Amino acid sequence: MSTTIQLQVAQQRTAPRGAALLGNAFANFLNSFRATPAERSATRDIRRARELAAEWNRRDPRSAADLTAAIDRFEQQQGL
């Protein structure tokens, strides 16, 4: 009776030479096509928030009033 066990272990594979460099270059190339985020403007954000409050006013007037009050406080704090 034998007490030895034969294990089959997968060989650890490494990436081919230059694969990481090529992969990084390709990723940078793809990232060059990404759109840059739009500049944020406090006045535009306030206008959009007020539009949202007006939309909410139809469904939930209490929440719309809370949002409007928060917008007013923000404007006061920012001096807008």
HULINFEN-V135226 format. One record per run of one state. SS is the DSSP state (A for helix, B for strand, O for the rest). FROM is the first residue (numbers start at 1). LEN is the number of residues. Records with the same first field share a line. If there is no record, write none. Layout:
SS: FROM-LEN + FROM-LEN
This chain:
O: 1-18 + 32-10 + 60-1 + 79-2
A: 19-13 + 42-18 + 61-18
